Amino acid sequence: MKVNKSGFAAVCVALLILLTMGCSGSGSSSGAPRNSVEVVVLANGSAAPWLTAAALAVNEQEIELADGKTLFVGVVSRESGEAIDALHAETPVDMWVPENNTWPALLAENGNPAFETSCQSLAESPLVIGMWQPIAEALGWPGRELGWLDIGSLAADPSAWSYYSGGQFGNELRIGHTHPGVSGSGASTLLAIVQAAQSTTAPVQADELQSPIVQASVGSFESAVTWFSPSTEALASTMRERGAGYLGAGIMYESDVLRYQAGDPALVPVYPFEGTFMATHPGCINGAAPPEKVAAAEAFINYLTGEEGQVLAQSYGLRPINSAVAIAAPLTEANGVQLNQPLAVYDDVPPSTVFAVQDLWQSSRKPINLVMLIDTSGSMDGSKMRNVREAAAQFAEQMGEEDFITLIAFSTSPQVIHERLLIGETRSVVVQSIDRLRADGDTSLYDAIGLAGEIIERTSSPAAANAMIVLTDGVDTISSNYRFDSELINRATANGTTVFTVAYGNDADEDILENLALQANGNYFQGNEADITAIYEEISLAFGGSVGIGR
């Protein structure tokens, strides 16, 4: 198993901070109380907000344990796929809350069975299609049933989308879901499409993913996916921030929809009629932990599944598993919640199917036609340039076999080093070229962006999604062909190009870079030498790079 180093490092740093500084829900800066037993909880992003609030409540109550010590809880948020790496190492995790029981089984198959035997559901939330209410209503919601294959068909056929949507929500249905190698919901999204294509609720086996109808169904759905989020929480929050022009629908948990529902327009949960997966958010105690840690983790689970903890869970949009808790807002019909849904719940799949569906996804997702622009002006000399070379080379290593890359270095003028190379055949050549980049000269930022737009114009194909990454540590000083105006923005954003921009250090023109990214449905990053690798890793994830569990 290849370790996702940046994700692994992030988990370890977070855990180290948690243990040394007490960074839990309590907000304490002095660490756990002296006479306490600290429980470190690693939680998936959808459950983490609730668990963090619960940790705050527990820590304030100073719950006494059997040995006379008090319970102290710290929570670190990490998606299920990413957590696998941390839990393979010597990391002090006492309790893990993935989305379902597939993930402890996968961890056990990969050599760590410590979390597999003591898992208990803490709260539930079905995987749904989060959709803007006007779009859902145009498609017949709530009276008309919609399903996984319906959404895939509408996404693959712009004429059908125009007919059923009334032509008022753009030329195509843009969908987002989480990265299947990082988030449990991403893998579940693909598996739900497989289950729907197979018309079964029984666990899908790895060999069934070779079926032509399965591959066609996944390919149809993935053709409309324009962004892969690191978590359902990030997906929901970005949809709320960007609005209907950014994504028409996102695959997330019911609880995520409810947390980001309010606004104009509202976000509503659509329950696929074929069935879906249910996140049970199991609390899995580390069986290898010391007895006092196990007892403390059990005490925290008792709080979470008790009435107070379950009422708190419900306030975060999660369905309580304690029958003594009366159903209340936000789990109401007024919010579009249908508690009788899903009518069919898909069973957890074996670990081998998770790996197989990742492979299917890599071959089914839409290839990227990427132009990577790297500032090589004189101000980038030294450690700046070294760190960017390392991060960009790692990005190229993670690109899919069928992706294309154009590499542009810009200083006094932009230089096209490679144009539209198939990365699967030229990966080592591209990495070597990145390693040879050197810093010197002025900054022709605008001319480089304009040139990138020109290249995308002549290399664009319906079979690939166009994307651009722009990294600079300064402002334009010498461009002669372009300036930052509507012409340059139109050039950069033409052909459906998604633009990611990185302001490297404090001297870059942040307003221009952020404006360009927002108008091109991309993301803007403010980075420095310490985090540039993590930024490129996040961009790689958004493009569907080969990262995460098993990669």
C-alpha positions as CSV (number, residue, x, y, z in Angstrom):
1,M,0.0,0.0,0.0
2,K,1.4,3.4,-1.0
3,V,1.1,6.0,1.7
4,N,-0.5,9.3,0.8
5,K,2.3,11.3,2.5
6,S,0.8,14.7,2.7
7,G,-2.5,13.4,4.0
8,F,-0.7,11.2,6.5
9,A,1.5,14.1,7.7
10,A,-1.6,16.3,8.2
11,V,-3.2,13.7,10.4
12,C,0.0,13.1,12.5
13,V,0.5,16.9,13.0
14,A,-3.1,17.3,14.0
15,L,-2.8,14.4,16.5
16,L,0.4,15.8,17.9
17,I,-1.1,19.2,18.4
18,L,-4.2,17.6,20.0
19,L,-2.0,15.7,22.5
20,T,0.4,18.5,23.4
21,M,-2.0,21.4,23.3
22,G,-5.3,19.9,24.1
23,C,-6.9,21.0,20.9
24,S,-10.3,19.4,21.3
25,G,-13.8,20.7,21.4
26,S,-12.9,22.4,24.7
27,G,-10.7,25.0,23.1
28,S,-8.2,24.4,25.9
29,S,-4.6,25.5,25.3
30,S,-3.2,23.8,28.4
31,G,-3.9,20.2,27.6
32,A,-6.0,17.6,29.3
33,P,-6.5,18.0,33.1
34,R,-3.9,16.2,35.2
35,N,-6.2,13.7,36.7
36,S,-8.0,12.7,33.5
37,V,-8.0,10.0,30.8
38,E,-7.7,11.5,27.3
39,V,-9.6,9.8,24.4
40,V,-8.3,10.8,21.0
41,V,-11.0,10.4,18.4
42,L,-10.4,10.3,14.6
43,A,-13.8,11.1,12.9
44,N,-15.0,11.5,9.3
45,G,-16.0,15.0,8.3
46,S,-19.8,14.5,8.4
47,A,-19.7,13.3,12.0
48,A,-16.9,15.5,13.3
49,P,-18.9,18.7,13.9
50,W,-21.3,16.8,16.2
51,L,-18.4,14.9,17.9
52,T,-16.5,18.1,18.5
53,A,-19.5,19.7,20.1
54,A,-20.0,16.5,22.2
55,A,-16.4,16.6,23.3
56,L,-16.9,20.2,24.5
57,A,-19.9,19.1,26.5
58,V,-18.1,16.1,28.0
59,N,-15.0,18.1,28.9
60,E,-17.0,20.8,30.6
61,Q,-19.0,18.3,32.6
62,E,-15.9,16.5,33.9
63,I,-17.5,13.1,33.8
64,E,-16.0,10.8,36.4
65,L,-14.7,7.4,35.4
66,A,-14.6,4.2,37.5
67,D,-11.0,4.8,38.6
68,G,-11.8,8.3,39.9
69,K,-10.3,10.1,36.9
70,T,-12.3,12.4,34.6
71,L,-13.0,11.9,30.9
72,F,-11.3,14.3,28.4
73,V,-12.0,14.0,24.7
74,G,-10.2,15.4,21.7
75,V,-11.5,15.1,18.1
76,V,-9.5,15.2,14.8
77,S,-11.5,15.3,11.5
78,R,-10.2,13.1,8.8
79,E,-12.0,11.3,5.9
80,S,-12.2,7.5,6.1
81,G,-9.8,6.8,3.2
82,E,-7.2,9.2,4.5
83,A,-7.5,7.8,8.1
84,I,-6.3,4.4,6.9
85,D,-2.8,5.8,6.5
86,A,-2.6,7.3,10.0
87,L,-4.1,4.2,11.6
88,H,-1.3,2.1,10.0
89,A,1.3,4.1,11.9
90,E,2.2,4.6,15.5
91,T,-0.5,7.2,16.0
92,P,-2.3,7.6,19.3
93,V,-5.9,7.1,18.2
94,D,-8.2,5.6,20.8
95,M,-11.5,5.7,18.8
96,W,-12.2,5.9,15.1
97,V,-15.5,7.0,13.6
98,P,-15.6,6.2,9.8
99,E,-18.8,6.3,7.8
100,N,-19.6,2.6,7.9
101,N,-18.1,-0.8,8.9
102,T,-16.4,-1.3,5.5
103,W,-13.5,0.9,6.6
104,P,-12.5,-1.0,9.8
105,A,-12.6,-4.2,7.7
106,L,-10.4,-2.6,5.0
107,L,-8.0,-1.5,7.7
108,A,-7.9,-5.0,9.2
109,E,-7.2,-6.5,5.7
110,N,-4.3,-4.2,5.4
111,G,-2.7,-5.3,8.7
112,N,-4.4,-3.4,11.5
113,P,-7.4,-5.3,13.0
114,A,-7.4,-3.2,16.2
115,F,-10.6,-1.3,15.3
116,E,-12.6,-4.0,13.7
117,T,-14.3,-5.9,16.6
118,S,-15.7,-3.2,18.8
119,C,-17.8,-0.9,16.6
120,Q,-21.2,0.5,17.6
121,S,-23.4,2.8,15.4
122,L,-23.6,6.3,16.9
123,A,-26.0,8.1,14.5
124,E,-27.2,7.6,10.9
125,S,-27.5,9.6,7.7
126,P,-28.4,8.4,4.2
127,L,-26.3,9.3,1.2
128,V,-28.5,11.6,-1.0
129,I,-28.4,13.8,-4.0
130,G,-28.1,17.4,-2.6
131,M,-29.9,19.5,-5.2
132,W,-31.0,23.2,-5.5
133,Q,-34.7,23.2,-4.8
134,P,-35.7,25.0,-8.1
135,I,-33.7,22.4,-10.1
136,A,-35.2,19.5,-8.2
137,E,-38.7,21.0,-8.7
138,A,-38.1,21.4,-12.4
139,L,-37.3,17.7,-12.6
140,G,-40.5,16.8,-10.8
141,W,-39.4,16.7,-7.2
142,P,-40.9,15.9,-4.7
143,G,-43.8,14.2,-6.6
144,R,-41.6,12.4,-9.1
145,E,-39.0,9.9,-8.1
146,L,-35.5,10.5,-9.2
147,G,-32.6,8.0,-9.1
148,W,-28.9,7.5,-9.6
149,L,-29.3,6.5,-13.2
150,D,-31.7,9.3,-14.0
151,I,-29.1,11.9,-12.8
152,G,-26.4,10.1,-14.8
153,S,-28.6,10.1,-18.0
154,L,-29.4,13.8,-17.6
155,A,-25.8,14.6,-17.1
156,A,-24.6,12.7,-20.1
157,D,-27.3,14.1,-22.5
158,P,-27.5,17.9,-22.6
159,S,-30.6,17.8,-24.8
160,A,-32.4,15.7,-22.3
161,W,-31.2,18.0,-19.5
162,S,-32.5,21.0,-21.4
163,Y,-35.9,19.4,-22.0
164,Y,-36.5,18.2,-18.5
165,S,-35.0,21.3,-16.7
166,G,-36.7,23.8,-19.0
167,G,-33.4,25.2,-20.2
168,Q,-33.1,27.6,-17.3
169,F,-30.2,26.1,-15.4
170,G,-27.4,26.1,-17.9
171,N,-26.5,23.9,-20.9
172,E,-25.5,20.9,-18.8
173,L,-26.0,19.4,-15.4
174,R,-22.8,19.8,-13.4
175,I,-22.3,17.3,-10.5
176,G,-19.9,17.1,-7.7
177,H,-19.0,14.3,-5.3
178,T,-16.1,13.4,-3.0
179,H,-12.9,11.7,-4.1
180,P,-13.3,7.9,-3.9
181,G,-9.8,7.4,-2.7
182,V,-10.1,9.8,0.2
183,S,-13.7,9.9,1.4
184,G,-16.0,7.0,2.2
185,S,-18.9,8.9,0.5
186,G,-16.9,9.1,-2.7
187,A,-16.6,5.3,-2.9
188,S,-20.2,4.9,-1.8
189,T,-21.3,7.2,-4.6
190,L,-19.8,5.0,-7.3
191,L,-21.0,1.8,-5.6
192,A,-24.5,3.2,-5.4
193,I,-24.5,3.7,-9.2
194,V,-23.2,0.1,-9.5
195,Q,-25.9,-1.2,-7.2
196,A,-28.6,0.7,-9.2
197,A,-27.3,-0.6,-12.5
198,Q,-27.3,-4.2,-11.0
199,S,-30.8,-3.7,-9.4
200,T,-29.6,-5.2,-6.2
201,T,-29.1,-4.3,-2.5
202,A,-26.7,-7.2,-1.8
203,P,-23.0,-6.4,-1.5
204,V,-21.4,-5.9,-4.9
205,Q,-18.4,-8.1,-5.5
206,A,-15.3,-6.9,-7.2
207,D,-15.7,-9.0,-10.4
208,E,-19.2,-7.5,-10.9
209,L,-17.7,-4.2,-11.7
210,Q,-16.5,-5.6,-15.1
211,S,-20.1,-5.7,-16.3
212,P,-20.6,-3.5,-19.5
213,I,-23.8,-2.0,-18.0
214,V,-22.0,-1.1,-14.8
215,Q,-19.1,0.5,-16.6
216,A,-21.5,2.4,-18.9
217,S,-23.5,3.7,-16.0
218,V,-20.5,4.9,-14.0
219,G,-19.0,6.5,-17.1
220,S,-22.2,8.3,-17.9
221,F,-22.4,9.7,-14.3
222,E,-18.7,10.6,-14.1
223,S,-18.9,12.5,-17.4
224,A,-20.7,15.3,-15.6
225,V,-18.5,15.5,-12.5
226,T,-16.5,18.7,-12.6
227,W,-15.0,18.7,-9.1
228,F,-14.0,16.1,-6.6
229,S,-14.3,17.4,-3.1
230,P,-12.1,16.2,-0.1
231,S,-15.3,15.8,2.1
232,T,-19.1,16.1,1.9
233,E,-18.9,19.0,4.3
234,A,-16.6,20.9,1.9
235,L,-18.8,20.0,-1.0
236,A,-21.9,21.3,0.7
237,S,-20.3,24.5,2.0
238,T,-18.8,25.3,-1.5
239,M,-22.2,24.7,-3.2
240,R,-23.7,27.2,-0.7
241,E,-21.0,29.7,-1.3
242,R,-20.9,29.5,-5.1
243,G,-24.6,28.9,-5.8
244,A,-26.4,27.1,-8.6
245,G,-24.1,28.3,-11.3
246,Y,-21.3,26.3,-9.9
247,L,-22.9,22.9,-9.4
248,G,-26.4,21.7,-9.9
249,A,-26.1,18.8,-7.6
250,G,-23.7,17.2,-5.1
251,I,-23.6,13.8,-3.6
252,M,-23.5,14.1,0.2
253,Y,-25.1,12.9,3.3
254,E,-28.6,14.1,4.4
255,S,-26.9,15.8,7.4
256,D,-24.7,17.9,5.2
257,V,-27.7,19.1,3.1
258,L,-29.5,20.2,6.3
259,R,-26.5,22.0,7.7
260,Y,-26.1,24.1,4.5
261,Q,-29.8,24.1,3.4
262,A,-30.8,27.6,4.4
263,G,-30.5,30.3,1.7
264,D,-32.0,31.4,-1.6
265,P,-32.3,29.0,-3.2
266,A,-32.6,26.2,-0.7
267,L,-30.7,23.0,-0.9
268,V,-32.9,19.8,-0.6
269,P,-32.2,16.1,-0.2
270,V,-33.2,13.9,-3.1
271,Y,-33.5,10.2,-2.1
272,P,-32.6,7.9,-5.1
273,F,-35.5,5.5,-5.6
274,E,-33.2,2.6,-6.4
275,G,-31.7,2.8,-2.9
276,T,-28.6,4.2,-1.2
277,F,-26.0,3.7,1.4
278,M,-26.6,4.6,5.1
279,A,-23.7,6.1,7.0
280,T,-24.0,4.5,10.5
281,H,-21.0,6.4,11.9
282,P,-19.7,3.5,14.0
283,G,-17.6,4.3,17.0
284,C,-14.8,1.8,16.8
285,I,-12.6,1.5,19.9
286,N,-8.9,0.7,19.5
287,G,-8.7,-2.8,21.0
288,A,-4.9,-2.4,21.4
289,A,-5.3,0.7,23.6
290,P,-4.6,0.5,27.4
291,P,-7.6,-0.7,29.5
292,E,-8.1,2.8,31.0
293,K,-8.3,4.3,27.5
294,V,-10.8,1.6,26.3
295,A,-13.0,2.3,29.4
296,A,-12.8,6.0,28.7
297,A,-13.8,5.5,25.1
298,E,-16.7,3.4,26.2
299,A,-17.8,6.2,28.5
300,F,-17.7,8.6,25.6
301,I,-19.8,6.3,23.5
302,N,-22.3,6.0,26.3
303,Y,-22.6,9.8,26.3
304,L,-23.0,9.9,22.5
305,T,-25.7,7.2,22.4
306,G,-27.5,8.6,25.5
307,E,-30.4,11.1,25.2
308,E,-28.2,14.2,25.6
309,G,-25.7,13.1,23.0
310,Q,-28.4,12.0,20.6
311,V,-30.4,15.3,20.8
312,L,-27.1,17.0,20.0
313,A,-26.6,14.7,17.0
314,Q,-30.0,15.6,15.7
315,S,-29.2,19.3,16.0
316,Y,-26.4,18.6,13.4
317,G,-28.8,16.9,11.0
318,L,-28.0,13.3,12.0
319,R,-30.7,10.7,12.6
320,P,-30.6,9.5,16.3
321,I,-30.3,5.8,16.9
322,N,-31.7,6.1,20.4
323,S,-35.5,5.5,20.1
324,A,-36.1,7.5,23.2
325,V,-35.2,10.7,21.4
326,A,-38.2,12.4,19.7
327,I,-37.6,13.4,16.1
328,A,-37.4,17.2,15.8
329,A,-35.9,19.9,13.6
330,P,-34.0,19.9,11.4
331,L,-35.3,16.4,10.5
332,T,-38.7,17.7,9.3
333,E,-40.8,17.4,6.2
334,A,-40.6,21.2,5.9
335,N,-36.9,20.8,5.2
336,G,-37.5,18.1,2.6
337,V,-36.6,15.2,5.0
338,Q,-38.4,11.9,4.4
339,L,-37.7,9.7,7.4
340,N,-39.2,6.7,5.6
341,Q,-36.4,7.0,3.1
342,P,-34.4,5.3,1.9
343,L,-36.8,2.5,1.0
344,A,-33.8,0.3,0.1
345,V,-30.5,0.4,2.0
346,Y,-27.4,-1.1,0.3
347,D,-25.3,-3.5,2.4
348,D,-21.7,-2.7,3.2
349,V,-19.3,-4.1,0.6
350,P,-16.1,-6.1,1.2
351,P,-12.7,-4.3,1.1
352,S,-11.8,-5.8,-2.3
353,T,-14.8,-4.0,-3.9
354,V,-13.5,-0.6,-2.6
355,F,-10.2,-1.1,-4.4
356,A,-11.9,-2.4,-7.5
357,V,-14.3,0.6,-7.7
358,Q,-11.4,3.0,-7.4
359,D,-9.8,1.4,-10.4
360,L,-13.1,1.6,-12.3
361,W,-13.4,5.3,-11.4
362,Q,-9.9,6.1,-12.6
363,S,-10.8,4.5,-16.0
364,S,-14.3,6.1,-16.1
365,R,-13.7,9.6,-15.0
366,K,-13.4,12.3,-17.6
367,P,-9.7,12.9,-18.5
368,I,-8.2,16.3,-17.8
369,N,-6.6,18.5,-20.4
370,L,-4.4,20.5,-18.0
371,V,-2.2,23.6,-18.5
372,M,0.2,24.1,-15.6
373,L,1.7,27.6,-15.4
374,I,4.7,28.0,-13.0
375,D,6.3,31.4,-12.2
376,T,10.1,31.1,-12.8
377,S,10.9,34.8,-12.4
378,G,13.9,35.9,-10.3
379,S,12.0,36.3,-7.1
380,M,11.3,32.5,-7.2
381,D,15.0,31.7,-6.8
382,G,16.2,29.5,-4.0
383,S,14.0,27.4,-1.7
384,K,10.8,28.8,-3.3
385,M,11.7,27.2,-6.6
386,R,12.9,24.0,-5.0
387,N,9.6,23.5,-3.1
388,V,7.5,24.3,-6.2
389,R,9.4,21.8,-8.3
390,E,8.9,19.1,-5.7
391,A,5.2,19.8,-5.4
392,A,4.5,20.1,-9.1
393,A,6.5,16.9,-9.8
394,Q,4.4,15.0,-7.2
395,F,1.2,16.4,-8.9
396,A,2.4,15.1,-12.2
397,E,3.1,11.7,-10.7
398,Q,-0.6,11.5,-9.4
399,M,-2.2,12.5,-12.7
400,G,-4.3,9.8,-14.4
401,E,-2.9,7.7,-17.3
402,E,-5.3,9.3,-19.8
403,D,-4.8,12.9,-18.7
404,F,-3.0,15.5,-20.8
405,I,-0.6,18.1,-19.6
406,T,0.8,21.3,-21.1
407,L,3.7,22.9,-19.1
408,I,4.4,26.6,-19.3
409,A,7.2,28.4,-17.4
410,F,6.9,32.2,-17.3
411,S,9.4,34.8,-16.4
412,T,10.4,37.6,-18.8
413,S,8.2,35.8,-21.4
414,P,6.1,32.6,-21.2
415,Q,7.8,29.4,-22.5
416,V,5.9,26.4,-23.6
417,I,8.0,23.5,-22.4
418,H,5.5,20.7,-23.3
419,E,2.2,21.0,-25.1
420,R,-0.6,18.4,-24.6
421,L,1.4,15.4,-23.7
422,L,-0.4,12.2,-22.7
423,I,0.9,11.9,-19.2
424,G,0.6,8.1,-19.1
425,E,3.3,7.9,-21.9
426,T,5.4,10.8,-20.9
427,R,5.3,11.1,-17.1
428,S,9.0,10.8,-16.5
429,V,9.8,13.3,-19.2
430,V,7.4,15.9,-17.6
431,V,8.8,15.3,-14.2
432,Q,12.4,15.7,-15.5
433,S,11.4,19.0,-17.2
434,I,9.8,20.3,-13.9
435,D,13.0,19.4,-12.0
436,R,15.1,21.4,-14.5
437,L,13.1,24.7,-13.9
438,R,15.2,27.6,-12.8
439,A,14.3,31.1,-11.7
440,D,15.4,34.3,-13.5
441,G,13.9,37.4,-15.1
442,D,10.6,39.4,-14.8
443,T,7.0,38.2,-14.5
444,S,4.8,37.9,-17.6
445,L,1.8,36.6,-15.7
446,Y,-0.9,37.9,-18.0
447,D,0.8,36.8,-21.2
448,A,1.2,33.3,-19.7
449,I,-2.5,33.1,-18.8
450,G,-3.5,34.3,-22.2
451,L,-1.2,31.8,-23.9
452,A,-2.6,29.0,-21.8
453,G,-6.1,30.0,-22.9
454,E,-5.0,29.9,-26.5
455,I,-3.5,26.4,-26.1
456,I,-6.7,25.1,-24.5
457,E,-8.7,26.7,-27.3
458,R,-6.8,24.6,-29.9
459,T,-6.5,21.4,-27.8
460,S,-10.0,21.3,-26.3
461,S,-12.0,18.2,-26.8
462,P,-15.5,17.1,-25.6
463,A,-13.8,13.9,-24.3
464,A,-11.7,15.8,-21.7
465,A,-12.3,18.5,-19.1
466,N,-10.1,21.6,-19.5
467,A,-8.2,22.9,-16.5
468,M,-5.5,25.5,-15.6
469,I,-3.2,25.9,-12.6
470,V,-1.5,29.3,-12.2
471,L,1.2,29.7,-9.6
472,T,3.0,33.0,-9.0
473,D,4.8,34.8,-6.2
474,G,4.4,38.3,-7.6
475,V,2.6,40.8,-9.8
476,D,2.8,41.1,-13.6
477,T,5.8,43.3,-14.5
478,I,6.3,42.9,-18.3
479,S,3.4,41.4,-20.2
480,S,2.8,43.0,-23.6
481,N,0.1,40.9,-25.3
482,Y,-2.5,40.8,-22.5
483,R,-3.6,42.8,-19.5
484,F,-6.0,41.8,-16.7
485,D,-9.4,42.7,-18.2
486,S,-12.5,41.0,-19.5
487,E,-10.6,39.8,-22.6
488,L,-8.1,37.9,-20.5
489,I,-10.8,36.5,-18.2
490,N,-12.9,35.3,-21.2
491,R,-9.8,33.7,-22.7
492,A,-8.9,31.9,-19.5
493,T,-12.4,30.7,-18.8
494,A,-13.5,29.7,-22.3
495,N,-14.2,26.1,-23.2
496,G,-15.5,25.4,-19.7
497,T,-12.0,25.7,-18.3
498,T,-11.6,25.4,-14.5
499,V,-8.8,27.6,-13.1
500,F,-7.0,27.1,-9.9
501,T,-4.7,29.9,-8.7
502,V,-2.0,29.9,-6.1
503,A,-0.6,33.1,-4.6
504,Y,2.8,31.9,-3.4
505,G,3.9,34.2,-0.6
506,N,2.7,37.7,0.4
507,D,3.8,39.6,-2.7
508,A,1.4,38.1,-5.3
509,D,-1.7,40.0,-6.5
510,E,-4.2,38.1,-4.4
511,D,-7.3,40.0,-5.7
512,I,-6.6,39.2,-9.3
513,L,-5.8,35.6,-8.6
514,E,-8.9,35.1,-6.5
515,N,-11.1,36.9,-9.0
516,L,-9.9,34.7,-11.8
517,A,-10.4,31.4,-9.9
518,L,-13.9,32.4,-8.8
519,Q,-15.0,33.3,-12.3
520,A,-13.6,30.0,-13.7
521,N,-15.4,27.8,-11.1
522,G,-12.0,27.0,-9.5
523,N,-10.3,27.6,-6.2
524,Y,-7.9,30.2,-5.0
525,F,-5.1,29.3,-2.5
526,Q,-2.8,31.6,-0.5
527,G,0.3,29.5,0.1
528,N,3.9,29.6,1.3
529,E,6.9,27.3,1.2
530,A,5.7,25.2,4.1
531,D,2.3,24.3,2.6
532,I,2.8,24.4,-1.2
533,T,3.0,20.6,-1.4
534,A,-0.3,20.3,0.5
535,I,-1.9,22.8,-1.9
536,Y,-0.9,20.9,-5.0
537,E,-2.1,17.8,-3.3
538,E,-5.6,19.3,-2.8
539,I,-5.7,20.5,-6.4
540,S,-4.7,17.0,-7.5
541,L,-7.6,15.6,-5.4
542,A,-10.0,18.1,-7.0
543,F,-9.0,16.9,-10.5
544,G,-9.4,13.2,-9.5
545,G,-5.7,12.5,-9.0
546,S,-4.5,9.1,-8.0
547,V,-4.3,9.7,-4.3
548,G,-5.7,8.0,-1.2
549,I,-6.3,4.5,0.1
550,G,-4.4,1.9,-2.0
551,R,-2.6,4.5,-4.1
